[in-house]
Amino acid sequence: ERKDIEELEELLSNETVVEQVTDKNPGQLEEENGEKVINSIEDLVVFASNVTGGETYTEETVKLGLSLDFNSVKSYVNPYRKDYEKYGYNGELKTLLTSGEGFKPIGITTNENDYKNKSFQGTFDGNGKIIKNLYINKEKMENNETDLRLGLFGTNFGEIKKLGIESCNISGELTSNGVNTIMIGGVASKNLGKINSCYVSGEILSTANNTARSNAGGIAGSTVGMQNCYNLATITGKSDESTNAIGGISSRY
């Protein structure tokens, strides 16, 4: 455990170094020593879409090969590409990831039926790297019991470790007359697995209107298992009801 804390402190003390990606097959996770490796923003986008589409990566490890910055052209093989419509980005990729609704989280963002099978269930190894300038901004109107879950990951059933999320800007707004909840966390909206040795900095804002409920946390909106994590993000929760919970690490355990 002491070693894990020392590794996280080292990650916090390092400046983000954004390298020019040299990914020869953007959108395809290359295998290295039995692990799948993310080597570009394109890889991260396709990985997120794969999980949402039902590829849970159970018993597999996905590793971040280098630090990525959504605002830097160095982190893309082609920041101006317009051929990612099948992954939900109809237009210039970098522009869509840094404006409008921004990045589409890894895994489904609701708790509809069978959501576990559209959520991450493997191991995500941040490899001591950083994801910088993650931008998510989503609004939803709902009148039933379906939640809105926003973060780098929607709902996590696996293990996420050794990852820094720096200068994020994650906001969401849920308007509902039902009993549903908006949950926002930098690493994962709802953590039903493990998060170990991660940190988040930036801004997180959760807004719930009418009878909707709001949960927001720096690392996760709600969690069952977490250790050796830091939060440096500013967290704001707004709600028309009294059911508004915020926390530095997580709003709920």
N, C-alpha and C positions, 0 to 999 in steps of 0.2 A: 504493500500500500504506500509506503514511504517513497518507493521508486516511482510509482505512478504520479504522486504529487510533485516530485522533483522534475519529472518529464513535462508535466503541465506548466510548472513555473518557467521552465526553459522555453516552452512554446510561447508563453506570454511575454517573455523578455526579448524574443526575436522580432526584428522588423520584417514586415511582409515583403518578400522578394518575389516579384512577378516575372517569371521567365517567358520567353517566346515559346509557345507550344510548337512541337515538331511532330504532332500526331499524323501519321501517314494514312490512317483509316478513321477519320472523324465520324463519330456516331456508332462505332463498333468498339466494344470493350475488349482490348487485347488481353490475352492470358499470360501471366508471369508467375512461375512457380505454383501453379494451380489456383491463382487468384485472378480475378478480373480487375483491370486497372483503368481508372478514369484519367485521361491525358489531355482533355480539352473541355471547354464549355459545351461543345457539341456532344461529347460523350456523356456529360452530366445530364443534359436535356433528354437524350435518348434513354438513359438509365431511368430517369424519373418517369418517362412515358411507359417504359417496359413494366415497371412496378404497378402503375395505375392500371395497366392493361391486363394484369394478372400474373406477371412473372415475379414471384416473391423472393427469389434467390435463397430459398431455404437451404441450410447447410452449406452455403457458399460464402466466400469472402470477396467483397468489393473494396478496392483500395484506391485512395486518392493519390495519384502519381506525382502531382506537383500542386503548389498553391495556385488558385484561380481567382481572377478579379473580373466580375461582370462588366465593370466600366472600362477595362483595358482591352484594346484590340489584340494585345499579346496573348490573351487567354483563349482566343478563337483561332481556328484554322482559317475561317472566312467569316468575319463579323457581319458582312453585308449579304450573306446568303439568304435566298428567299425560297428555298426548297424544303422547309421544315413544316409545311402545312399539316402533314400527317401526324406530327407531334403536337399540334395545337398552336403553331406560330405562323400565321398567314401574313407574311411580310418580311421585312428586313430583321434578321434574328436579333442582333445586338440592340436595336431600337426597341423591339418588343419585350426584351428581357429587362430593360432599364426604364420602362415607362408603361402607362396603362395598367394592366393587371400584373405585369411582370412575370416572374418565374412561376411555372406550374409545379407545385410541390411533388416530392417523391412519394407516390402513392395517393390513393383516393382521399379527398378532403371532406368526406361526409361519413356518417355512421349508418349508411343504408345497409340493407340486407347483404350479407356475405362480404362486408368491407374488409375482413381479415385477409381474404384471398386477393385483395387488391392493395395490400400494405406490405411493407418490407419485413422480412422474417429471417434474413441472414445476418452476416457480420459486416458492418461498414467501418473500415479502418481508415481514419483520417490521416494516418501515417505522419502525424506531427505537422501537417500542412494546414493552410488557411483558405477558406472561401470568403472572399471580400465583396462588399457591396451587393449582397443578396437583396433583391427588391421584390416585394409581393404586396399587392394592393387589390383586395377583392371585396365586393359588396354582394350581398345575397338577400333576397326576400323569401321568407318561408312561412308556412302556416301549419306545419306538422312537427314531428319530433326529430327531424334530421338536423344534425349539428353542422357547423362550418369549422373545419380544422385546418389551420395554416401554420406553416413553418418550413424549414428545409425539407423535413419529412412530415407527411400528414400524420398517420398513426404508425408508431414503431412497435413491432413485435420481436425484433431482433436485438442486436447489440451495436451501438454506435460508440466509437472510442477515438481518443487522440485527435480531436478536431477542433479548430478554432473558426468561429464565424465572426468576422470583423466588419464593423461599420454597416450592419444590416439596417434595412428600413422595411419593416413588416407591419402592415396594417390591414384590418378587416372590419367589416360592419355587417351585422346581421339584424334584419328587421323582421319581427315575427309576432304573431298572436298566439303561438304555440308555446311549448315548454322546452324548446331546443336551446343549445348553447353554442356560442362562438368560443373556440379555444385557440390561443396563439402562443407559440414558443419558438425561440430562435432555432434550436436543434430539431425539436419535434413538437407538434401540437399536443398529442396525447401519447405518452410513453407507457407501453404495456410490456416492455422488454427491459433492456439495460442501457444506460448512458454512462460512460466512464471517461474521465479525463478530457472534458470539453469546456470551452468557454465561449461566451457571446458578448459582443459589444455593438452599440448602435441604438436604434429606436424601435420600440414595439408598442403598437396601439391597438386596443380591442374595444369595439363599440357595439353595444347591444341596445336595440330599440324595442319599444312596447314591452312585451312580456318575455323577450329573449334574455338569456343569462350570459354573463361574460366571465371568462377565465383567461388570465395572461401571466406568463412567467418568462424569465430570461432564458432558461434552458428548455423548459417544457411548460405547456399550459396546465397539464396534469400528468402525474408520474407515479409509478409503483417501484421503480428501481433506479437509483442514481448515486454516483460517488465521485469524489475528487473533481468537482466542477466549480467554475467561477462564472459569475455574471457581472458584466460591466455595462450592460445596456440600461437605458432609461425605459421604464415600463409604465404605460398609462392604460387604465381601464375605465370605461364609461358605460353606464347602464341606467335605463329608466326605472329598473327594479332594484331592490336591495341586494339581489343575488349577483354581486359584482366582486370577484376575487382576484387579487393580484399578488405576486410573490417574486422576490429577487431571483430565486432559482426555479420555483414552481409555485403555482397558486394552490395546488391540491396534491396531497399524497394519499 
